[in-house]
Amino acid sequence: MEQSRIDRISELTRLSRVRPLTEEELAERAALRAEYLAAIRGSLESQLDNTYIVDEKGNKKKVEKKK
């Protein structure tokens, strides 16, 4: 996610502390937050896709998704 979009989330949050946000600003903030969370989840998933657990005997086992 681009830094400018993260900055916009912060700007809207600061603005909400000063005055109530308009409907358009609320919708924009909600969309940006959803995009930010999707980016964080994607990053975490790709990191876990490359993670292995090594037991006492030295056997490597890939981390699996919960079902």
mmCIF file as Biopython writes it, N, C-alpha, C and O atoms, coordinates in Angstrom:
data_model
#
loop_
_atom_site.group_PDB
_atom_site.id
_atom_site.type_symbol
_atom_site.label_atom_id
_atom_site.label_alt_id
_atom_site.label_comp_id
_atom_site.label_asym_id
_atom_site.label_entity_id
_atom_site.label_seq_id
_atom_site.pdbx_PDB_ins_code
_atom_site.Cartn_x
_atom_site.Cartn_y
_atom_site.Cartn_z
_atom_site.occupancy
_atom_site.B_iso_or_equiv
_atom_site.auth_seq_id
_atom_site.auth_asym_id
_atom_site.pdbx_PDB_model_num
ATOM 1   N N  . MET A ? 1  ? 0.849   -1.172  0.000  1.0 0.0 1  A 1 
ATOM 2   C CA . MET A ? 1  ? 0.000   0.000   0.000  1.0 0.0 1  A 1 
ATOM 3   C C  . MET A ? 1  ? 0.898   1.239   0.000  1.0 0.0 1  A 1 
ATOM 4   O O  . MET A ? 1  ? 1.910   1.295   0.698  1.0 0.0 1  A 1 
ATOM 5   N N  . GLU A ? 2  ? 0.506   2.209   -0.787 1.0 0.0 2  A 1 
ATOM 6   C CA . GLU A ? 2  ? 1.309   3.425   -0.909 1.0 0.0 2  A 1 
ATOM 7   C C  . GLU A ? 2  ? 1.266   4.249   0.374  1.0 0.0 2  A 1 
ATOM 8   O O  . GLU A ? 2  ? 0.254   4.283   1.074  1.0 0.0 2  A 1 
ATOM 9   N N  . GLN A ? 3  ? 2.371   4.906   0.664  1.0 0.0 3  A 1 
ATOM 10  C CA . GLN A ? 3  ? 2.466   5.722   1.875  1.0 0.0 3  A 1 
ATOM 11  C C  . GLN A ? 3  ? 1.446   6.861   1.858  1.0 0.0 3  A 1 
ATOM 12  O O  . GLN A ? 3  ? 0.932   7.252   2.906  1.0 0.0 3  A 1 
ATOM 13  N N  . SER A ? 4  ? 1.158   7.387   0.679  1.0 0.0 4  A 1 
ATOM 14  C CA . SER A ? 4  ? 0.202   8.501   0.587  1.0 0.0 4  A 1 
ATOM 15  C C  . SER A ? 4  ? -1.191  8.072   1.044  1.0 0.0 4  A 1 
ATOM 16  O O  . SER A ? 4  ? -1.932  8.871   1.617  1.0 0.0 4  A 1 
ATOM 17  N N  . ARG A ? 5  ? -1.544  6.813   0.793  1.0 0.0 5  A 1 
ATOM 18  C CA . ARG A ? 5  ? -2.857  6.316   1.218  1.0 0.0 5  A 1 
ATOM 19  C C  . ARG A ? 5  ? -2.888  6.095   2.735  1.0 0.0 5  A 1 
ATOM 20  O O  . ARG A ? 5  ? -3.909  6.334   3.379  1.0 0.0 5  A 1 
ATOM 21  N N  . ILE A ? 6  ? -1.777  5.645   3.294  1.0 0.0 6  A 1 
ATOM 22  C CA . ILE A ? 6  ? -1.682  5.494   4.750  1.0 0.0 6  A 1 
ATOM 23  C C  . ILE A ? 6  ? -1.748  6.863   5.416  1.0 0.0 6  A 1 
ATOM 24  O O  . ILE A ? 6  ? -2.395  7.032   6.450  1.0 0.0 6  A 1 
ATOM 25  N N  . ASP A ? 7  ? -1.076  7.834   4.816  1.0 0.0 7  A 1 
ATOM 26  C CA . ASP A ? 7  ? -1.129  9.202   5.345  1.0 0.0 7  A 1 
ATOM 27  C C  . ASP A ? 7  ? -2.549  9.756   5.304  1.0 0.0 7  A 1 
ATOM 28  O O  . ASP A ? 7  ? -2.962  10.487  6.204  1.0 0.0 7  A 1 
ATOM 29  N N  . ARG A ? 8  ? -3.289  9.406   4.262  1.0 0.0 8  A 1 
ATOM 30  C CA . ARG A ? 8  ? -4.681  9.881   4.160  1.0 0.0 8  A 1 
ATOM 31  C C  . ARG A ? 8  ? -5.536  9.280   5.277  1.0 0.0 8  A 1 
ATOM 32  O O  . ARG A ? 8  ? -6.395  9.970   5.825  1.0 0.0 8  A 1 
ATOM 33  N N  . ILE A ? 9  ? -5.318  8.015   5.625  1.0 0.0 9  A 1 
ATOM 34  C CA . ILE A ? 9  ? -6.043  7.400   6.753  1.0 0.0 9  A 1 
ATOM 35  C C  . ILE A ? 9  ? -5.747  8.185   8.029  1.0 0.0 9  A 1 
ATOM 36  O O  . ILE A ? 9  ? -6.656  8.494   8.799  1.0 0.0 9  A 1 
ATOM 37  N N  . SER A ? 10 ? -4.487  8.503   8.245  1.0 0.0 10 A 1 
ATOM 38  C CA . SER A ? 10 ? -4.094  9.262   9.438  1.0 0.0 10 A 1 
ATOM 39  C C  . SER A ? 10 ? -4.706  10.658  9.434  1.0 0.0 10 A 1 
ATOM 40  O O  . SER A ? 10 ? -5.151  11.158  10.466 1.0 0.0 10 A 1 
ATOM 41  N N  . GLU A ? 11 ? -4.721  11.270  8.266  1.0 0.0 11 A 1 
ATOM 42  C CA . GLU A ? 11 ? -5.300  12.607  8.148  1.0 0.0 11 A 1 
ATOM 43  C C  . GLU A ? 11 ? -6.797  12.585  8.489  1.0 0.0 11 A 1 
ATOM 44  O O  . GLU A ? 11 ? -7.287  13.462  9.200  1.0 0.0 11 A 1 
ATOM 45  N N  . LEU A ? 12 ? -7.507  11.594  7.987  1.0 0.0 12 A 1 
ATOM 46  C CA . LEU A ? 12 ? -8.935  11.489  8.280  1.0 0.0 12 A 1 
ATOM 47  C C  . LEU A ? 12 ? -9.178  11.197  9.759  1.0 0.0 12 A 1 
ATOM 48  O O  . LEU A ? 12 ? -10.153 11.683  10.332 1.0 0.0 12 A 1 
ATOM 49  N N  . THR A ? 13 ? -8.321  10.425  10.367 1.0 0.0 13 A 1 
ATOM 50  C CA . THR A ? 13 ? -8.455  10.129  11.794 1.0 0.0 13 A 1 
ATOM 51  C C  . THR A ? 13 ? -8.228  11.387  12.625 1.0 0.0 13 A 1 
ATOM 52  O O  . THR A ? 13 ? -8.978  11.659  13.562 1.0 0.0 13 A 1 
ATOM 53  N N  . ARG A ? 14 ? -7.191  12.154  12.282 1.0 0.0 14 A 1 
ATOM 54  C CA . ARG A ? 14 ? -6.951  13.421  12.990 1.0 0.0 14 A 1 
ATOM 55  C C  . ARG A ? 14 ? -8.124  14.378  12.819 1.0 0.0 14 A 1 
ATOM 56  O O  . ARG A ? 14 ? -8.525  15.059  13.763 1.0 0.0 14 A 1 
ATOM 57  N N  . LEU A ? 15 ? -8.667  14.423  11.611 1.0 0.0 15 A 1 
ATOM 58  C CA . LEU A ? 15 ? -9.799  15.294  11.317 1.0 0.0 15 A 1 
ATOM 59  C C  . LEU A ? 15 ? -11.038 14.888  12.121 1.0 0.0 15 A 1 
ATOM 60  O O  . LEU A ? 15 ? -11.816 15.738  12.553 1.0 0.0 15 A 1 
ATOM 61  N N  . SER A ? 16 ? -11.206 13.579  12.313 1.0 0.0 16 A 1 
ATOM 62  C CA . SER A ? 16 ? -12.379 13.101  13.052 1.0 0.0 16 A 1 
ATOM 63  C C  . SER A ? 16 ? -12.329 13.489  14.525 1.0 0.0 16 A 1 
ATOM 64  O O  . SER A ? 16 ? -13.360 13.523  15.197 1.0 0.0 16 A 1 
ATOM 65  N N  . ARG A ? 17 ? -11.148 13.776  15.017 1.0 0.0 17 A 1 
ATOM 66  C CA . ARG A ? 17 ? -11.021 14.211  16.413 1.0 0.0 17 A 1 
ATOM 67  C C  . ARG A ? 17 ? -11.406 15.681  16.578 1.0 0.0 17 A 1 
ATOM 68  O O  . ARG A ? 17 ? -11.743 16.123  17.677 1.0 0.0 17 A 1 
ATOM 69  N N  . VAL A ? 18 ? -11.352 16.429  15.478 1.0 0.0 18 A 1 
ATOM 70  C CA . VAL A ? 18 ? -11.664 17.856  15.506 1.0 0.0 18 A 1 
ATOM 71  C C  . VAL A ? 18 ? -13.145 18.102  15.225 1.0 0.0 18 A 1 
ATOM 72  O O  . VAL A ? 18 ? -13.790 18.926  15.873 1.0 0.0 18 A 1 
ATOM 73  N N  . ARG A ? 19 ? -13.668 17.365  14.240 1.0 0.0 19 A 1 
ATOM 74  C CA . ARG A ? 19 ? -15.069 17.532  13.846 1.0 0.0 19 A 1 
ATOM 75  C C  . ARG A ? 19 ? -15.607 16.215  13.316 1.0 0.0 19 A 1 
ATOM 76  O O  . ARG A ? 19 ? -14.836 15.326  12.953 1.0 0.0 19 A 1 
ATOM 77  N N  . PRO A ? 20 ? -16.923 16.087  13.268 1.0 0.0 20 A 1 
ATOM 78  C CA . PRO A ? 20 ? -17.495 14.852  12.683 1.0 0.0 20 A 1 
ATOM 79  C C  . PRO A ? 20 ? -17.170 14.779  11.183 1.0 0.0 20 A 1 
ATOM 80  O O  . PRO A ? 20 ? -17.194 15.790  10.481 1.0 0.0 20 A 1 
ATOM 81  N N  . LEU A ? 21 ? -16.874 13.588  10.718 1.0 0.0 21 A 1 
ATOM 82  C CA . LEU A ? 21 ? -16.567 13.405  9.301  1.0 0.0 21 A 1 
ATOM 83  C C  . LEU A ? 21 ? -17.856 13.374  8.490  1.0 0.0 21 A 1 
ATOM 84  O O  . LEU A ? 21 ? -18.910 12.977  8.987  1.0 0.0 21 A 1 
ATOM 85  N N  . THR A ? 22 ? -17.753 13.800  7.231  1.0 0.0 22 A 1 
ATOM 86  C CA . THR A ? 22 ? -18.899 13.719  6.326  1.0 0.0 22 A 1 
ATOM 87  C C  . THR A ? 22 ? -19.093 12.270  5.904  1.0 0.0 22 A 1 
ATOM 88  O O  . THR A ? 22 ? -18.226 11.427  6.135  1.0 0.0 22 A 1 
ATOM 89  N N  . GLU A ? 23 ? -20.222 11.985  5.289  1.0 0.0 23 A 1 
ATOM 90  C CA . GLU A ? 23 ? -20.487 10.620  4.810  1.0 0.0 23 A 1 
ATOM 91  C C  . GLU A ? 23 ? -19.425 10.169  3.813  1.0 0.0 23 A 1 
ATOM 92  O O  . GLU A ? 23 ? -18.999 9.014   3.841  1.0 0.0 23 A 1 
ATOM 93  N N  . GLU A ? 24 ? -18.994 11.075  2.928  1.0 0.0 24 A 1 
ATOM 94  C CA . GLU A ? 24 ? -17.969 10.724  1.935  1.0 0.0 24 A 1 
ATOM 95  C C  . GLU A ? 24 ? -16.638 10.404  2.616  1.0 0.0 24 A 1 
ATOM 96  O O  . GLU A ? 24 ? -15.945 9.462   2.231  1.0 0.0 24 A 1 
ATOM 97  N N  . GLU A ? 25 ? -16.292 11.193  3.625  1.0 0.0 25 A 1 
ATOM 98  C CA . GLU A ? 25 ? -15.037 10.959  4.342  1.0 0.0 25 A 1 
ATOM 99  C C  . GLU A ? 25 ? -15.093 9.653   5.128  1.0 0.0 25 A 1 
ATOM 100 O O  . GLU A ? 25 ? -14.106 8.920   5.189  1.0 0.0 25 A 1 
ATOM 101 N N  . LEU A ? 26 ? -16.240 9.364   5.726  1.0 0.0 26 A 1 
ATOM 102 C CA . LEU A ? 26 ? -16.390 8.096   6.446  1.0 0.0 26 A 1 
ATOM 103 C C  . LEU A ? 26 ? -16.245 6.908   5.499  1.0 0.0 26 A 1 
ATOM 104 O O  . LEU A ? 26 ? -15.586 5.919   5.821  1.0 0.0 26 A 1 
ATOM 105 N N  . ALA A ? 27 ? -16.870 7.020   4.330  1.0 0.0 27 A 1 
ATOM 106 C CA . ALA A ? 27 ? -16.774 5.937   3.348  1.0 0.0 27 A 1 
ATOM 107 C C  . ALA A ? 27 ? -15.341 5.783   2.847  1.0 0.0 27 A 1 
ATOM 108 O O  . ALA A ? 27 ? -14.855 4.664   2.683  1.0 0.0 27 A 1 
ATOM 109 N N  . GLU A ? 28 ? -14.665 6.910   2.603  1.0 0.0 28 A 1 
ATOM 110 C CA . GLU A ? 28 ? -13.277 6.862   2.146  1.0 0.0 28 A 1 
ATOM 111 C C  . GLU A ? 28 ? -12.377 6.224   3.202  1.0 0.0 28 A 1 
ATOM 112 O O  . GLU A ? 28 ? -11.527 5.390   2.889  1.0 0.0 28 A 1 
ATOM 113 N N  . ARG A ? 29 ? -12.578 6.629   4.458  1.0 0.0 29 A 1 
ATOM 114 C CA . ARG A ? 29 ? -11.755 6.073   5.539  1.0 0.0 29 A 1 
ATOM 115 C C  . ARG A ? 29 ? -11.999 4.576   5.689  1.0 0.0 29 A 1 
ATOM 116 O O  . ARG A ? 29 ? -11.053 3.815   5.894  1.0 0.0 29 A 1 
ATOM 117 N N  . ALA A ? 30 ? -13.246 4.146   5.590  1.0 0.0 30 A 1 
ATOM 118 C CA . ALA A ? 30 ? -13.560 2.715   5.702  1.0 0.0 30 A 1 
ATOM 119 C C  . ALA A ? 30 ? -12.915 1.925   4.563  1.0 0.0 30 A 1 
ATOM 120 O O  . ALA A ? 30 ? -12.379 0.840   4.788  1.0 0.0 30 A 1 
ATOM 121 N N  . ALA A ? 31 ? -12.965 2.463   3.343  1.0 0.0 31 A 1 
ATOM 122 C CA . ALA A ? 31 ? -12.358 1.783   2.195  1.0 0.0 31 A 1 
ATOM 123 C C  . ALA A ? 31 ? -10.844 1.708   2.339  1.0 0.0 31 A 1 
ATOM 124 O O  . ALA A ? 31 ? -10.238 0.675   2.051  1.0 0.0 31 A 1 
ATOM 125 N N  . LEU A ? 32 ? -10.235 2.804   2.785  1.0 0.0 32 A 1 
ATOM 126 C CA . LEU A ? 32 ? -8.782  2.819   2.967  1.0 0.0 32 A 1 
ATOM 127 C C  . LEU A ? 32 ? -8.353  1.853   4.067  1.0 0.0 32 A 1 
ATOM 128 O O  . LEU A ? 32 ? -7.340  1.167   3.936  1.0 0.0 32 A 1 
ATOM 129 N N  . ARG A ? 33 ? -9.120  1.801   5.146  1.0 0.0 33 A 1 
ATOM 130 C CA . ARG A ? 33 ? -8.792  0.873   6.236  1.0 0.0 33 A 1 
ATOM 131 C C  . ARG A ? 33 ? -8.897  -0.569  5.766  1.0 0.0 33 A 1 
ATOM 132 O O  . ARG A ? 33 ? -8.051  -1.395  6.108  1.0 0.0 33 A 1 
ATOM 133 N N  . ALA A ? 34 ? -9.936  -0.884  4.979  1.0 0.0 34 A 1 
ATOM 134 C CA . ALA A ? 34 ? -10.092 -2.245  4.458  1.0 0.0 34 A 1 
ATOM 135 C C  . ALA A ? 34 ? -8.922  -2.608  3.546  1.0 0.0 34 A 1 
ATOM 136 O O  . ALA A ? 34 ? -8.410  -3.726  3.600  1.0 0.0 34 A 1 
ATOM 137 N N  . GLU A ? 35 ? -8.504  -1.666  2.714  1.0 0.0 35 A 1 
ATOM 138 C CA . GLU A ? 35 ? -7.361  -1.897  1.825  1.0 0.0 35 A 1 
ATOM 139 C C  . GLU A ? 35 ? -6.083  -2.112  2.635  1.0 0.0 35 A 1 
ATOM 140 O O  . GLU A ? 35 ? -5.273  -2.979  2.308  1.0 0.0 35 A 1 
ATOM 141 N N  . TYR A ? 36 ? -5.907  -1.319  3.693  1.0 0.0 36 A 1 
ATOM 142 C CA . TYR A ? 36 ? -4.726  -1.441  4.548  1.0 0.0 36 A 1 
ATOM 143 C C  . TYR A ? 36 ? -4.694  -2.809  5.229  1.0 0.0 36 A 1 
ATOM 144 O O  . TYR A ? 36 ? -3.654  -3.466  5.257  1.0 0.0 36 A 1 
ATOM 145 N N  . LEU A ? 37 ? -5.826  -3.235  5.775  1.0 0.0 37 A 1 
ATOM 146 C CA . LEU A ? 37 ? -5.877  -4.540  6.440  1.0 0.0 37 A 1 
ATOM 147 C C  . LEU A ? 37 ? -5.618  -5.679  5.455  1.0 0.0 37 A 1 
ATOM 148 O O  . LEU A ? 37 ? -4.954  -6.656  5.800  1.0 0.0 37 A 1 
ATOM 149 N N  . ALA A ? 38 ? -6.136  -5.559  4.235  1.0 0.0 38 A 1 
ATOM 150 C CA . ALA A ? 38 ? -5.888  -6.588  3.217  1.0 0.0 38 A 1 
ATOM 151 C C  . ALA A ? 38 ? -4.402  -6.662  2.884  1.0 0.0 38 A 1 
ATOM 152 O O  . ALA A ? 38 ? -3.863  -7.750  2.682  1.0 0.0 38 A 1 
ATOM 153 N N  . ALA A ? 39 ? -3.739  -5.509  2.825  1.0 0.0 39 A 1 
ATOM 154 C CA . ALA A ? 39 ? -2.301  -5.493  2.538  1.0 0.0 39 A 1 
ATOM 155 C C  . ALA A ? 39 ? -1.511  -6.142  3.675  1.0 0.0 39 A 1 
ATOM 156 O O  . ALA A ? 39 ? -0.563  -6.887  3.429  1.0 0.0 39 A 1 
ATOM 157 N N  . ILE A ? 40 ? -1.904  -5.858  4.918  1.0 0.0 40 A 1 
ATOM 158 C CA . ILE A ? 40 ? -1.223  -6.443  6.079  1.0 0.0 40 A 1 
ATOM 159 C C  . ILE A ? 40 ? -1.416  -7.956  6.090  1.0 0.0 40 A 1 
ATOM 160 O O  . ILE A ? 40 ? -0.466  -8.709  6.304  1.0 0.0 40 A 1 
ATOM 161 N N  . ARG A ? 41 ? -2.651  -8.394  5.857  1.0 0.0 41 A 1 
ATOM 162 C CA . ARG A ? 41 ? -2.921  -9.846  5.836  1.0 0.0 41 A 1 
ATOM 163 C C  . ARG A ? 41 ? -2.145  -10.542 4.723  1.0 0.0 41 A 1 
ATOM 164 O O  . ARG A ? 41 ? -1.602  -11.628 4.927  1.0 0.0 41 A 1 
ATOM 165 N N  . GLY A ? 42 ? -2.093  -9.920  3.550  1.0 0.0 42 A 1 
ATOM 166 C CA . GLY A ? 42 ? -1.347  -10.501 2.432  1.0 0.0 42 A 1 
ATOM 167 C C  . GLY A ? 42 ? 0.125   -10.629 2.743  1.0 0.0 42 A 1 
ATOM 168 O O  . GLY A ? 42 ? 0.754   -11.633 2.406  1.0 0.0 42 A 1 
ATOM 169 N N  . SER A ? 43 ? 0.675   -9.620  3.384  1.0 0.0 43 A 1 
ATOM 170 C CA . SER A ? 43 ? 2.083   -9.646  3.761  1.0 0.0 43 A 1 
ATOM 171 C C  . SER A ? 43 ? 2.354   -10.765 4.766  1.0 0.0 43 A 1 
ATOM 172 O O  . SER A ? 43 ? 3.341   -11.492 4.651  1.0 0.0 43 A 1 
ATOM 173 N N  . LEU A ? 44 ? 1.474   -10.891 5.741  1.0 0.0 44 A 1 
ATOM 174 C CA . LEU A ? 44 ? 1.636   -11.936 6.752  1.0 0.0 44 A 1 
ATOM 175 C C  . LEU A ? 44 ? 1.504   -13.324 6.140  1.0 0.0 44 A 1 
ATOM 176 O O  . LEU A ? 44 ? 2.271   -14.227 6.474  1.0 0.0 44 A 1 
ATOM 177 N N  . GLU A ? 45 ? 0.534   -13.498 5.247  1.0 0.0 45 A 1 
ATOM 178 C CA . GLU A ? 45 ? 0.355   -14.802 4.596  1.0 0.0 45 A 1 
ATOM 179 C C  . GLU A ? 45 ? 1.576   -15.192 3.780  1.0 0.0 45 A 1 
ATOM 180 O O  . GLU A ? 45 ? 1.995   -16.349 3.810  1.0 0.0 45 A 1 
ATOM 181 N N  . SER A ? 46 ? 2.156   -14.237 3.047  1.0 0.0 46 A 1 
ATOM 182 C CA . SER A ? 46 ? 3.336   -14.569 2.249  1.0 0.0 46 A 1 
ATOM 183 C C  . SER A ? 46 ? 4.526   -14.898 3.146  1.0 0.0 46 A 1 
ATOM 184 O O  . SER A ? 46 ? 5.356   -15.739 2.801  1.0 0.0 46 A 1 
ATOM 185 N N  . GLN A ? 47 ? 4.606   -14.239 4.286  1.0 0.0 47 A 1 
ATOM 186 C CA . GLN A ? 47 ? 5.679   -14.540 5.230  1.0 0.0 47 A 1 
ATOM 187 C C  . GLN A ? 47 ? 5.495   -15.943 5.806  1.0 0.0 47 A 1 
ATOM 188 O O  . GLN A ? 47 ? 6.461   -16.696 5.935  1.0 0.0 47 A 1 
ATOM 189 N N  . LEU A ? 48 ? 4.265   -16.290 6.149  1.0 0.0 48 A 1 
ATOM 190 C CA . LEU A ? 48 ? 4.007   -17.627 6.703  1.0 0.0 48 A 1 
ATOM 191 C C  . LEU A ? 48 ? 4.160   -18.724 5.652  1.0 0.0 48 A 1 
ATOM 192 O O  . LEU A ? 48 ? 4.472   -19.865 5.995  1.0 0.0 48 A 1 
ATOM 193 N N  . ASP A ? 49 ? 3.943   -18.393 4.372  1.0 0.0 49 A 1 
ATOM 194 C CA . ASP A ? 49 ? 4.141   -19.373 3.306  1.0 0.0 49 A 1 
ATOM 195 C C  . ASP A ? 49 ? 5.599   -19.805 3.213  1.0 0.0 49 A 1 
ATOM 196 O O  . ASP A ? 49 ? 5.894   -20.884 2.698  1.0 0.0 49 A 1 
ATOM 197 N N  . ASN A ? 50 ? 6.507   -18.980 3.701  1.0 0.0 50 A 1 
ATOM 198 C CA . ASN A ? 50 ? 7.934   -19.285 3.653  1.0 0.0 50 A 1 
ATOM 199 C C  . ASN A ? 50 ? 8.499   -19.630 5.025  1.0 0.0 50 A 1 
ATOM 200 O O  . ASN A ? 50 ? 9.704   -19.520 5.252  1.0 0.0 50 A 1 
ATOM 201 N N  . THR A ? 51 ? 7.629   -20.046 5.937  1.0 0.0 51 A 1 
ATOM 202 C CA . THR A ? 51 ? 8.045   -20.373 7.297  1.0 0.0 51 A 1 
ATOM 203 C C  . THR A ? 51 ? 7.987   -21.884 7.509  1.0 0.0 51 A 1 
ATOM 204 O O  . THR A ? 51 ? 7.026   -22.545 7.114  1.0 0.0 51 A 1 
ATOM 205 N N  . TYR A ? 52 ? 9.022   -22.412 8.134  1.0 0.0 52 A 1 
ATOM 206 C CA . TYR A ? 52 ? 9.094   -23.832 8.442  1.0 0.0 52 A 1 
ATOM 207 C C  . TYR A ? 52 ? 9.335   -23.999 9.932  1.0 0.0 52 A 1 
ATOM 208 O O  . TYR A ? 52 ? 9.956   -23.153 10.576 1.0 0.0 52 A 1 
ATOM 209 N N  . ILE A ? 53 ? 8.831   -25.108 10.470 1.0 0.0 53 A 1 
ATOM 210 C CA . ILE A ? 53 ? 9.070   -25.460 11.871 1.0 0.0 53 A 1 
ATOM 211 C C  . ILE A ? 53 ? 10.046  -26.630 11.872 1.0 0.0 53 A 1 
ATOM 212 O O  . ILE A ? 53 ? 9.858   -27.613 11.156 1.0 0.0 53 A 1 
ATOM 213 N N  . VAL A ? 54 ? 11.087  -26.509 12.684 1.0 0.0 54 A 1 
ATOM 214 C CA . VAL A ? 54 ? 12.095  -27.560 12.777 1.0 0.0 54 A 1 
ATOM 215 C C  . VAL A ? 54 ? 11.940  -28.234 14.140 1.0 0.0 54 A 1 
ATOM 216 O O  . VAL A ? 54 ? 11.984  -27.574 15.178 1.0 0.0 54 A 1 
ATOM 217 N N  . ASP A ? 55 ? 11.756  -29.573 14.124 1.0 0.0 55 A 1 
ATOM 218 C CA . ASP A ? 55 ? 11.613  -30.296 15.391 1.0 0.0 55 A 1 
ATOM 219 C C  . ASP A ? 55 ? 12.981  -30.648 15.966 1.0 0.0 55 A 1 
ATOM 220 O O  . ASP A ? 55 ? 14.014  -30.271 15.414 1.0 0.0 55 A 1 
ATOM 221 N N  . GLU A ? 56 ? 12.974  -31.382 17.091 1.0 0.0 56 A 1 
ATOM 222 C CA . GLU A ? 56 ? 14.228  -31.722 17.789 1.0 0.0 56 A 1 
ATOM 223 C C  . GLU A ? 56 ? 15.174  -32.557 16.935 1.0 0.0 56 A 1 
ATOM 224 O O  . GLU A ? 56 ? 16.390  -32.493 17.118 1.0 0.0 56 A 1 
ATOM 225 N N  . LYS A ? 57 ? 14.632  -33.337 16.007 1.0 0.0 57 A 1 
ATOM 226 C CA . LYS A ? 57 ? 15.446  -34.217 15.171 1.0 0.0 57 A 1 
ATOM 227 C C  . LYS A ? 57 ? 15.956  -33.520 13.912 1.0 0.0 57 A 1 
ATOM 228 O O  . LYS A ? 57 ? 16.680  -34.114 13.113 1.0 0.0 57 A 1 
ATOM 229 N N  . GLY A ? 58 ? 15.574  -32.262 13.745 1.0 0.0 58 A 1 
ATOM 230 C CA . GLY A ? 58 ? 16.042  -31.510 12.586 1.0 0.0 58 A 1 
ATOM 231 C C  . GLY A ? 58 ? 15.128  -31.614 11.375 1.0 0.0 58 A 1 
ATOM 232 O O  . GLY A ? 58 ? 15.479  -31.136 10.296 1.0 0.0 58 A 1 
ATOM 233 N N  . ASN A ? 59 ? 13.964  -32.230 11.536 1.0 0.0 59 A 1 
ATOM 234 C CA . ASN A ? 59 ? 13.023  -32.343 10.429 1.0 0.0 59 A 1 
ATOM 235 C C  . ASN A ? 59 ? 12.292  -31.013 10.228 1.0 0.0 59 A 1 
ATOM 236 O O  . ASN A ? 59 ? 11.798  -30.409 11.180 1.0 0.0 59 A 1 
ATOM 237 N N  . LYS A ? 60 ? 12.237  -30.573 8.969  1.0 0.0 60 A 1 
ATOM 238 C CA . LYS A ? 60 ? 11.545  -29.326 8.647  1.0 0.0 60 A 1 
ATOM 239 C C  . LYS A ? 60 ? 10.126  -29.634 8.202  1.0 0.0 60 A 1 
ATOM 240 O O  . LYS A ? 60 ? 9.894   -30.545 7.407  1.0 0.0 60 A 1 
ATOM 241 N N  . LYS A ? 61 ? 9.168   -28.854 8.731  1.0 0.0 61 A 1 
ATOM 242 C CA . LYS A ? 61 ? 7.780   -29.022 8.351  1.0 0.0 61 A 1 
ATOM 243 C C  . LYS A ? 61 ? 7.206   -27.650 8.028  1.0 0.0 61 A 1 
ATOM 244 O O  . LYS A ? 61 ? 7.329   -26.710 8.813  1.0 0.0 61 A 1 
ATOM 245 N N  . LYS A ? 62 ? 6.579   -27.550 6.864  1.0 0.0 62 A 1 
ATOM 246 C CA . LYS A ? 62 ? 6.003   -26.287 6.436  1.0 0.0 62 A 1 
ATOM 247 C C  . LYS A ? 62 ? 4.787   -25.956 7.291  1.0 0.0 62 A 1 
ATOM 248 O O  . LYS A ? 62 ? 4.002   -26.839 7.636  1.0 0.0 62 A 1 
ATOM 249 N N  . VAL A ? 63 ? 4.636   -24.679 7.631  1.0 0.0 63 A 1 
ATOM 250 C CA . VAL A ? 63 ? 3.478   -24.221 8.398  1.0 0.0 63 A 1 
ATOM 251 C C  . VAL A ? 63 ? 2.257   -24.324 7.493  1.0 0.0 63 A 1 
ATOM 252 O O  . VAL A ? 63 ? 2.287   -23.858 6.354  1.0 0.0 63 A 1 
ATOM 253 N N  . GLU A ? 64 ? 1.186   -24.930 7.992  1.0 0.0 64 A 1 
ATOM 254 C CA . GLU A ? 64 ? -0.027  -25.102 7.200  1.0 0.0 64 A 1 
ATOM 255 C C  . GLU A ? 64 ? -1.120  -24.160 7.683  1.0 0.0 64 A 1 
ATOM 256 O O  . GLU A ? 64 ? -1.157  -23.771 8.851  1.0 0.0 64 A 1 
ATOM 257 N N  . LYS A ? 65 ? -2.013  -23.799 6.759  1.0 0.0 65 A 1 
ATOM 258 C CA . LYS A ? 65 ? -3.156  -22.963 7.121  1.0 0.0 65 A 1 
ATOM 259 C C  . LYS A ? 65 ? -4.138  -23.761 7.961  1.0 0.0 65 A 1 
ATOM 260 O O  . LYS A ? 65 ? -4.300  -24.968 7.778  1.0 0.0 65 A 1 
ATOM 261 N N  . LYS A ? 66 ? -4.793  -23.064 8.889  1.0 0.0 66 A 1 
ATOM 262 C CA . LYS A ? 66 ? -5.861  -23.689 9.645  1.0 0.0 66 A 1 
ATOM 263 C C  . LYS A ? 66 ? -7.057  -23.892 8.738  1.0 0.0 66 A 1 
ATOM 264 O O  . LYS A ? 66 ? -7.301  -23.104 7.824  1.0 0.0 66 A 1 
ATOM 265 N N  . LYS A ? 67 ? -7.796  -24.950 8.995  1.0 0.0 67 A 1 
ATOM 266 C CA . LYS A ? 67 ? -8.976  -25.202 8.182  1.0 0.0 67 A 1 
ATOM 267 C C  . LYS A ? 67 ? -10.228 -24.809 8.874  1.0 0.0 67 A 1 
ATOM 268 O O  . LYS A ? 67 ? -11.315 -24.960 8.317  1.0 0.0 67 A 1 
#
